[in-house]
Amino acid sequence: MPSSIDILPLRPEDRSAWEGLWKAYLAFYETTLAEAVIDLSFTRYSTPAHGDMMAWLAWQNGRAIGLVHVISHAHGWKAEPVTYLQDLFVAPDARGQGIGAALIDHVCADAAAAGRPSVYWLTQSHNATARRLYDRVATDTGFVKYAK
């Protein structure tokens, strides 16, 4: 992890920093969400009472430069719960510093400490930049996602 990066849990007072990154992430995926959904997501991720939904921000020199959202859930093939890394985003001007890998490492360490040693995530097949990182830090399972 870059030495000048702090990865901290998302707090209610981080709303504007988080929202800027979140909306940039949504724009990257060419999507928008209703403000009510953004509000609900922020509340879920920034409230410890929602123990199955967690988020962290990567901070550098007082600026939020990355975010990660995770959801823990039961699994039909495992006794212990698993961790789904739902969203990962690093500000474009902060890329190439190892921040994405640091956020993934942080999620994996948190998951292992909480008794959820399995972490998984999805990405679009054409997201070559993200896939280069993912191929370095994890194993491509070969699964294809379908939705209805």
Secondary structure, 3 states (H helix, E strand, C coil): CCCCEEEEECCHHHHHHHHHHHHHHHHHCCCCCCHHHHHHHHHHHHCCCCCCEEEEEEEECCEEEEEEEEEEECCCCCCCCEEEEEEEEECHHHCCCCHHHHHHHHHHHHHHHCCCCCEEECCCCCCHHHHHHHHHHCCCCCCCCCCC
